[in-house]
Amino acid sequence: MNNYKDDFSAYPKNGVYLDSATVNLVPNSVIWAQSDFNHSLGSTPRKVLYSRSRKTTELYLETKQALSNKFGLEPENYAFTPNGDYSWNMILYSLIDYYNENGNRLKIVASIYDHHSLLAPLQYLESMGKIDVNLITEFNLEDNLLDLINQNTIVAINHVSPILGKYRDIQSLAKTVHSQGGYLAVDFSRSSAQFDVDLKNTDISIIDCSQDLLAPQGIGILFLQNELITSLKNAFPGSGGIKSVSKFEINQLNSIEKFEVGNVNMGGVSALNESMSYLDKIGQANIISQRESLRNYIDKGFEEIEFLNPIDFDDKISQSSSNIFTFTIENTTAHDVILLLEEIGKIEVRSGRLCAHPGLDDLNQEDVIQISTHIYNSLEDIDRLFDTIKEIKTIFN
């Protein structure tokens, strides 16, 4: 395995960071790219004609081309947003308006094993009487979809479950959804770097770039297929997405830029451009190999340490694990464990309800412990984690 720790100045000195599913660390070169943009350009794209803005527009277009190269389809299918949550809320309200204008009512099918960022807006909008939501207690949605989907239905999922650390077969799921006339919306935030992701099978894709793509917080991606770009109006209109405004009428752009309201966070875009360049230099095959080596090593540790209880569905789910592992420890409390992990081993992990309460409730779990890895982690980090857990267990005994 390669060691990339030196590329990340925020990696804990003499410590271990294992919470990348919440927020990834950012490479030094990405931090410098964001700072350099603010020092040297600090402008906005598309709106004005002076030279700094023209150079900013070039960077804006270059980054969209990089997204196209990495995830598929055309640069014109990508919009920059503040984060994944904003993207999902914006597109949901826009979809509601579209369906209502056509005399239909939007229906959403989702799994309870997904994140609040996906589920909370659905539950709120249903409580307001704006949409119908069908939350099903299955991870593999395909088993139940055929009777639930029609042309007014969107199936909305996380590619990687934030609880189970399992990933869905998007190509197979898309085939099922599209065969019934529905749309597929996928949040790739926790898999955009460490998996081979191809967006062409999805209708709506969302990426929060600070949860796997090694970009800083505050930049997200919204991907739409051409049909939706043409059909939808942005329910949150504002400057940047407008073709013309009169006293009585607003005409939005007929392009993806209608969803880029206000000034685009170009410092974040510059950082995103560099993060994709950084990942490209490492190579996708190496990134996947690193993830799988860590996963296999962690799986072995779970098998050997009897008092670790993984939150898993291996009897029901065939997909392999991702870089996310959720578990409990016999006769301990999760919060006490993570505090001791930091105190004794200088190890940072996550505990609690994981912003995924419905799924944990269904699994009869209160508080859990979660670790998640990235390319800056090593086998030595995992050894240190398991050794410290064994030491902590003796305290509780």
N, C-alpha and C positions, 0 to 999 in steps of 0.2 A: 504493500500500500504506500501511496505517496503522502508526504506530509506537507500540508498547505497552511499550517498554523501561522507561519511567519507573515503570510499575506493579510492577516486579520489582526490589526492592532488592538481591537476590542476583545479578542479572545482572552479570558481571565488568566492573569499571570499566575503560574504555578497552580492553576485550577482546571476545571473541566466544564464545558458548556454543552448541555444536552437538552435544549429547548427550542430547536430551530423551527418546529411546527408553529410556535407562537410568533416568533420573529427571528429571521436569519441574521447572522452577523454579516457585515458589509466589508468587502475587500478594500484594502488601502487605495488601490488604483481607482475604485469607484468613488470613494470619498473625495479623492483629489479631482476627479472629473467633475463632480458636482460643484466643488469649490472653485475650480478653474472657470466653469461656465459663469458663475456669479461674479467672479473677478474680471473676466475678459469680455463677456457679452451682456449677460443680464437683461436680455430683451425678450420679446414675445414673437411668435411666428405668425405669418399670414396676414396680419392686420395693417402693417405699415411698411414703407418702402426704403427707409434709410438702411445703410449697409449692415449695421449690427443686427437688424431684424432679418435682413436677407440671409445672413450667415446662420441666424437662429432657425430660420425656416429650412435651410439646408440640413441642419442637425436633426430637426423634427422629421423631415422626410427620410433621412438616412436611418433613423431609429425605427421608423415604420417598415422600412425595407428589411432591416435586421429581424424584426418580428415575423415578417412574411417568410424570410429565409428559414427561420427556426421552427415556426408553427404551421406554415402552409398558407395557401390562397394568396390574396393580393394585399399590398400595403393599404389599399383603400377600404379594407374590411376592419381596420383597427382604429380605436379611439383611445386617447389617454384620459384617465380619470383620477380622482384623488385617492381612491382605494377600492377594494373589492366590494365592501358593503355599499358604498355610494353607487357603484355600477349596478348592482342588483336592484336597489331601491328605485333608481332612475328608470331602469328598463321595465320594471314591474308596473310602475305608474303609467308609463308610455303604452305598455301592452293593454292595460285596463282601458285606456282611452280608445285604443284602436278597436278592441273587441266591442266596446259599447257603441261606438260610431257605426259599427256594422250590425247592430242589433243582437249581439251575442254576449255571453257571459264567460269570462275567463275561468278556467279550471286548472288547478295545479296539483300534480301528483308528486309526492316527495317521500323520502325515507326518514324515519325518526332518528336514525343513526348518524345524522349529519349535524352541521354546525349551526349555532344560533344566527350567524350572519346570513345563512340561507333560510332558516326556518322562521326566525322572529318576524321578518317583514310579512311572510305569508300569514302567520297567525294574527298579526295586527290587522292586516287588510281584510281577512275573513271576519274578524270581530266587528269591523266597520261595515260589513255587508257588501264589500266591493268585489270579492272573488269567492270561489268555492275551493276548498283545500281538502285533499285526501292524503293524510299522513298514514303510511302503511308500515307495519312492524316487520318489514323484511329488508334485508340488505340487498339481496339479488332481486331487483324490482321486476325483472322480466317475467317471473313466474305469475305475477298478478296483473300485468299491464294490459293485456289484450281486452279485458272487459272494462277498463277504466279510461281508455283513450279514444278521443275523436278529434275532429279538426279544431275544436276549441280548447284543447288540452296541451299543457306544457309539462313535461317531466323535468324536474329540477333536482340535481344531485351534486354532491361533492365527488370528484374523481377518487380521492382518497378519504375514507371515513376518518374524522378526527378522533373517534373513539377506538375503533377496531384496528386502525392502521392497515386496512385492506383496501384494495383498489378495484374499481369496476372495469369491465370490458366495454369500453365506450363504443367501439365499432359494432359489436353485437347488439348493445342496447339501442343504438341509433337506428339500426335496421328494424328492430321491433317497433320503436316509436313511430318512425316514418311510415311503416307499413299501415299504420292506423290513422295516418293523417295528422299526427301530433308534431310538436316541436320538442327539441331536446336542449336544455340549458345546463351547462356544466361549469362548476367552479374548480379550476385547476390550480388554485393558489398553492396547495401543498405538494404539487407534483410537477411544476412547470420546469424545473431544472433537472431533477433526479430521475425523470422518466422520459421516454420518447413520447412526446405529446404532439398529436396532429389534430388540428381543430376542424378539418374539413367535414368530419362526420357530425359536428354539432351545429346547431342553429344560433345559439347564444353561448358565448364563453366568457368567463370572468377570471381574471388573475390579479390577486394582490401581490405585487412584485416583491414585497418584503417578507414573504413566508416560505420562499424556496429559491427565488430567482436571483438572490443576492443583491437586490437593489435596496435602497433605504426606504424607510416608511414615508408614505405620502404620495406614492405613484401606483396607479393601477391600470389595467388594460381591459377594455371591452371589445369583444369581437362579435360581429353580426354577419350573417349571410346576406347577400345582396337583396333578396326578397324583403327582408325585414328592414334593411336600410331604407329602401324605397317606400315601404308601407307605413312605417312608424314615424310619429312626430315626438319630439322630446317633450315630455310632460313638465320638465324643469327648464324652460327656455331662458335664454339670456344672451349676452353679447358673445360673439364668437361663433354661434351656431345659426345666425340669422342672415337671410338673403336680403330682406327688405322689411321696413316697418313704416306703416302709415298711421294716421290718427285712429283708424278703425281696424287695422289688420296687421298680422304678423305672418311673414312668409319665411319659413325655415329653409335652410339648405337641404338639398336633396342628396346629401352625402353623409358619411359617417361623422363628419365634423359637426353636425348638428348636436351631437352628444358631448362635444368639448366646450362646455359653457364657461365663460370667463377666460382669464389668462391661464393657459396650460402651465403646469409646474415644469418649466423647462430645465430647471436645475435637476429635478427628479428624472426627467427624460434623458438628460445628459448622463446621469448616473446609470440609468437603465441600459443605455447604449453601451457603456463601458462594462457593465456586469455581464451582458451577453457576449461581449468580446472576450472577457476574462474566461467565461465558461467555455467558449469556443476554442480558446487556446488549450485548455485542459483536455477537451474532447469528450463528446457524449459517451463514447464507449468506456472511457476511464472513469467518468462520473458514475455511470451505472455499476461498473465493477466495484468501485469504492463502496457504494451503497449496499451492494449485495454481500460484499465481504463483511461489512459491519453487521448487517442483518443476520447472516449465518452465525457469526460469532456471538451475537446477543441471544439468538435462538438456543445455541448450545448452553449458554449460561443459565437460561430459564429452565432447561431440561435438567441441569445438574443441581440447581439450588431448589430443594423441595419446598421451602416455605414461600417461594414466589408464586403468585397466582395470576397468570396472564388473563386479561379480559379478552376472550377470543371466541370465535365461532367456527373452529376448524371442522366441526362435525356438520356444519351447514354451508360453509363457503369454501370454494375451491381456489379462489385467487390467492396469490402469494402475498406476503406481508410487504409493506413499504418500509419507510425509515421511521415509522411511529410505533411505539410499544407502550401499551397501557397495562397496569398491573396493580395488585395489592400485595401486602405482606402480612402474613398471619399474625394476629394478636398485636397489631400496631395501628396507629392512626397516620393517615397520609401526610398531614401537615407536620406532625412531629418528625416523621422520617425525612422530609425534604429540608427541614431546618437543621437537622443533625447532619444530613449529607453535606450541606454547605459549611457547617461549623467544623466537622471532623475532616472532610475530604475536599473542601472547597469545590464542591460539585453543584452545579445549578441545573435543576430539573423542575418540572411543573407538577402541581398537585391540585386537587379540588374537583370541580365539576366540568372542567374543560370547555366551558361555553357550549355544552351539549347535554343539557339536562334531560330532555325527553328520552334520549337513547339510554343514558345511564339509569334512569328510572325503570325503563323496560327491562334492563339487565339486573335490576335490584341492587344497584351499586350506589353508594352515597358519595364518598370521596375516594379518589384513585390517584395513583402516581403515574406520570407519563414521561418517557424519554423520547427524544427525536434527534436524529443525527444529520450531519451534512458532511461535505468534503473535508472540512477542517477537523473532523474527529478521527481518532485512531483506535487501534485495538487496545493500546495502553490506557486510553480513556475508559474503555469498557472494563478492563481489569480493575482499574481504580474504583469504578462504580460498584462492581460486585464485591470487591474486598471491603469497601466501606459499608455496604449494606449488611454484610455478614457481621461486621463489628457492631453496627447499630442493633442488629437482632439480639445480640448478647445482652445489650442494655435492657431491652424489653423483657427478656427472659428472667 
